[in-house]
């Protein structure tokens, strides 16, 4: 897994508020009890939503999200101990948050609070704010569209909160069972003849190649060192959804387990999605506000989603943008990144299936890795032991599967392990451990970078 600072930096590349991420200005957490209560309310709501982030020092204006006035001379008032003291005072049961100081592209540091999810019970407030304002004693807060942090009011909101807690209990139980047993999820039968899914993949590759041909030869968005692409088709009974509703459903389907999620839906001019040939398309590599030579492959995504349930994403290797860690492009392949990236995308596909289709669905899913030859299998942040010298000789591989959508929540490790195992075998027969897959997916769901 790439070091946490690299993933958290993604939050500052295109800052925005959503259900997983709250923007706050420079709160006075040392002296202002009102500011402490404001932060506590946001943290409790995000914890009940399943985890996420609070970014301090930003403010939203008409032109977008920018740095707030009043940058402090030091970050002593945003220490992890101070912020966790606030959490302990306001939350029941208490939990621990991690605080990171992360630089934006201009080099300015901002505190980012990483709030864990996977809570087995709803988190409630154990006290009120000053004068009974901002946060109420014994209240439970959740994230709502807007986004805003409020108490659940409807039966549906309570049901979603309690279902999330029950799901976390189930995941904990399944994780314990996986320590003893290993299984596999049966694949759905897939047609052998070329069909709309095959044509969808080819069409999107052609579309992406036409876009990058307009760029200079050696820039990051061309992904000259390699990339991975993901395509899927959701099969089931489609809902009746108007074209105007479709973008909102795509935004609601984004799974933000990390700072740079698959199918990111930006709102800034120059990179925001648009409609073409009946699909919604987004090309971050064509950012009109950033020179091509300043764009890296890992943040130059091209994606398309069609209302019929087709999705396509292509992204460069994050390992090829780590020269500051003295890692040369096209030389390494991180052992944990594929597990996280494919896990996130399968979860996004499941969310989209729920938003676009009625009843049971299945998902045809295909992953292609290109540019593998000559790369060594490594653990970049040194949290996994790997024998040195495991090098891939084959340059590309295609990994297909076809699964029941309903199996993704409870059987994600059993889906990903057989899907990705052939990829790892290319590195001198490295056998992907099932325990690695289960552990990394558990970290991903809990937001433990």
N, C-alpha and C positions, 0 to 999 in steps of 0.2 A: 504494500500500500504506500502510495506517495505520502511524504511527510505532511502533517496536518496543515502547516502553513501554506503549502502549495494549493491545497483544496480550498482553504479559507480565503485565499486571495481571489478566487473565482467570484466570491460574493461581492467583491468591490469592483470587479470589471464592469458589471452591469447591475448596480444596486437597485433593488426594488423591494417594495413591501408585498408580501403575500401571506398565506395562512401559516407558512413555516418560518417567516422572517419578519421581524419588527424593526423599524427604524426609529431611533430616539436621538435627540440632540445631546449636547454636553450636560448631562444631569449632574447636579451637585449632590453626590451620594455621601459626602462626609457630613454636611450640615443640614441639608433639607430633608425633613421627614416626608414631605409631600413627594419629592422626587424619588425617595426610597420606595414609597407605596406605588408610585407610577411604574417603576421598574419591576417591582414584585408582581403586580397584576399581569404585566406582559409575560413574565417568565412562567407564572402559574398557568396562564391560558395556553401558551405554546407547549408546556409539558403535558397538559391534558389533550392537546391536539396530536401528540405523538413525537414531540421533540422538534428542535429547530434552532434559530439564532436570533439574538438581539444585537444590532450594530449601533454603537454609540458614536455621536459626533456628526450625524447627518441630518438633513432637513429636506423636506419635499417642497419645491417651488413650481411655478408654472412650467419652467423649462426642464424639470426633472428633479432628481435627487442630487444635492450638492452638499459640501461641507458646511456645517452650522457655524455661526459666529461664536467666539469665545473659547477657542482651543486652549486647554490648560497648559501651563508651563511644564507639568510632569503628569504622569499617569498614576501617581501614588493613590489617588482617590478612586481608582478603578482596579485595585488589586483583587486577585482571586479570593483572598481571605475576606476582604470587605464585602464583596458581592455575595459570597456564600453566607456571610453573616446575615445579610438582608434576606436571603432565601430561607435560612433556618428560622428567622424570626417570623416569617409570614406563611410558611408552607407546612401542611400536615397531610401526609407524612413528609419529613424533610428529605432533600436529595441534594446531590452535588452538581455544580455547574463548573465547566472549564472556561477560563478567560484567556483569550489570545490577543496579542497586539500585532496587527497585520497591516502591511503597507499596501496602499492603492497604487495604480500604475504611475502616479506622479511621485511616489515615494513617501507620502504622508501616512503616518500610523493611525489606526483606529482600533479601539477595543471591540472585540467580537465575543459575545457570550454564547457558548455552545450549551444548549439545554437538552438534557437526555429525554428520550421517550421510553417506551416499553414499561410504563408504570402499570402495576397490577390492580391498582385502585385509583379512583379519581383523586386528584390533588385539590385540597380545599384550603382556604385562607384561615389561618389560626388567630388572626387579629384584624382589627380595622385600621384604616389609615388615620391620619390626623383629623380630629373633629368628625370622625366617622365618614370621611370622604374618600373617594378614589377606589378604595377596596374595602369590602365589608367582611366582618367576622363570620366565619363558617361558610362563606360563599364559595361556590365552585365556578371557575371561569373557563371558557372555551374560545377558540378562534372562530370568527364568523366572517363571511365575505365583506369586503370593504377595503382592507381587512380591519377588524376591530376585536377587542377582547371584552366579552360580556358573559353573563350567566346564561345557561341554557334555558329556553322558555318553552319550546314545543316538545311534544312526545318524541318526535324524530331526532331532535338534538340530544335529548337524554339517551335515546336508544343508541345513537352513534357513539356517544362517549362510553357507555357501559359495554357496548360491543367491542370497542377498541381495548378496553381493559381485559375483557374475557379472552380476546384474541392474544393479548400479551401473555396471559396465563397459559393458554394453549401452546404458544410458541416455546415458552419455558419448559413445559412438559415434554414437547416433542424434541427439544434440544437434549434433554436428559435421556430420552429413549434412543436418540441417535448415537449417544456415547456407547450404547450396547449393540445396536443393530444398524445395518446399512441396507437400504432398499433402492428401488428404482420406480419411476412413474411410467406406466405404459404409454407408448406413443399412439396417437390416433393414426389410422391408416391414411396415407397420403397418395394422391393420384400420381402415376408415373409419367403421363404424357405432359408436354408443355402446356401451360395454362396461363390465366390472367396474372397469377403471382409471378411466374417467370418473366412475363412481359413487363410487369411493373418494375422489377429489379433492373432489367436492361434499360428501360426508358429513363429511369432515374440516374443511372450511371452516365448515360449519354447527356442528360440535362446538366449534370454536375461538370462533366468534362468540357462542355461548351462554355460554361461560366468561367472556369479557371483558365481557359485558353486566352481570356482577355487580360490576364495578369502577366507581369514580368516573369522570367523563367525560374528564378531561384527563391521565390517568396514562400512563406509558410503555408498560406491557403492552398497552394498547389499540392501539398502533402507528398513531396518528392521522395521522402524517406520511407513512406508507408502509411497505412491507415487501416482502420477496421470499419466495415459497413454492416448495418443491421437492417433486415427487412422483415416485415410480418404482414399477415393477412388474418383478420378476425372473421370467423365464419359463424353465422347465426342469423337471427331474425332482426333486421334493422328497425330502429324506432323512426317515426316520422319527425324529422328535424329539419327546420328551415335553414337555408344557407347562412342567414344572418346569425343564427344560434351557434353555428359550428365553431367559430373562433373561440367563443366563451367556453365551449366544452373542451377544446384543446388545452386552454389555459388551466381548466379545472383538473385535467388529467396529468399534468406535470407532477412527477414524483421527485421532490427535492431532498433526497437523502444526502447529497453532497452539494458543494457550492456551484457546480456546473452540471446541472442535470441533463439527461437526454431529452431532446425535443424542447429545449428552453424556448419560451415564448416571450421575446423581448418586446418592449413598447417604444423604444427610442427610434426616431427617424434615422434611416440609413441601414437599419438591420431588422426592423419589425417585419413580421410575416405578411405575405400578400397572396392573392389568389391567381392561379394560372392553370389552365387546362382542367378546371374542375377541382383541383386540389389546392390546399394551403401549402405554400412553400416559404422557406426561410434559408437565407445564405449569410451566415455571419462573416464569411471570408470576403464578402463584398462591402464591408463597412466603409461607407463614404467619408466617415470622420476620422479614420485611422489609415495612414499610409500602408500599402501592401507589405512593405519590408518590416513593419512593426507588428504584423499579425502573425501569431504562431499557429501551427497546424492543429494543436489540441483545442483551440478556441475558435476555429474557423468552420464550425459545423455547417453542413448542408443537410436539410431535412425536408421531407414532404409527407403529408398525410391526406388521404382521400376520404370523403364521407362514406364510401363503401367499406371502410375498415382496413385500408392498406396504409402501412407506414414504412418509411425509409429514412435512414440516418447514416451519414458518413462523417468520420472524425479522425484526425491525425493522432499519432501516438503521443501521449503526454511525456513519455520517456525521452522524446527527441527535443524537448524544450527545457533541458536541465543542465545547460552548460555552466551555470553558476555553481552547480554541485560537481563540476568537472566531469560530467558525463557527456560524451560525444554523441551526436545524433546517429541513429541506425546501428547502435552497438549493443543495446540492452533491451530486455523485455521483462517487465516486472511481474512477479509471480501472483500477486493478489489483484492487480487492477482489472483483469478480465472478469473475475468473479463479481466484483462490485459493479462494473459497467453493464454486464449482461443482466445481473440481478435488478438493477435500476430500470433497465429497459423493459424487462418482462413485467415488472410492477406497473410501469407506465401503460403498457399494452393492456393489462388487466383493467386499470382504471378507465381507459378509453372504451374498452368493451362494455363496461358497466354503463358508461354514459351514452353510448351509441346504439346498444343492442338490448333487446328484450330476451329474458330467459337464458338458458344454457348456451354457451359458445365454446368454440375451440380456436386455437391460434396456430397457424403455420408460421414458423420462425426460422430464419436463416441468418447466420453470421459469417462474414468473410474477412479473413485477415490477409493483408497484402504487405510485403516488405519484411518478411521474417528472416530470410537467409542471412547468415552472418551475425545474428543477434545472440547474445548470451542470456540465459535465464538467471535473474538475480532477484534479491529482495532489497529494494532501494533503501528502505528505512531500517533494514537489518533485523526485522522481527521474525524472519523465517530462515531456517538453516537449509542451504542448498549447496550441493557439491559444485565446486567451481568447474568451469569448462564445458557446461552443457550448452551446446550451440546448435541452432537450427540450420539445416542445409536446404530444406524446402522453403520456397519463397512465399507460397500462398496456400490457404486451405479454406474450404467451405464446410460449414457445420450446420446441418439442418435438423429440425425437430418439428413435431406436431403434437400439441398437448391440449388437454381440457383446461380452459381458462380457470375453472374453479379450483384446480390443483395448485395454482401458483402461490396462494397465500400459505397453505399448510405444507407444501412439498417443494418449496423453491430449491433447497439443496439437492434433492433427488432429481430435479429437472436439470440443474446446471452441471452437476458432476458428470453425467454421461455425455452431455452436450460438449463440454470443454475438454474432456480427457484426451481426445485425439489431437487437439492443439498442443497440449503439453508434451505428448509423446514425441513430437518433432524435435524437442530439445534433448537429444540423446536418451530417449525412452524414459523421460521423467514421468513418474506415475503420480497423478494429481491426488493427494489425500482427501478423502471424503471429509475428514475432520477439519481440514483447512477451509474447505468450501462452507461447511456449516458455521464455523467460527467467524469467518469474514462476513458472511451474510447476517449473522446475528449482530456483529458490530455495525454493519451498514444500517440495519433497521433501527438500532438504538442511537445512531448518530455518533458513534465512537470512532472518530477519525484516527 
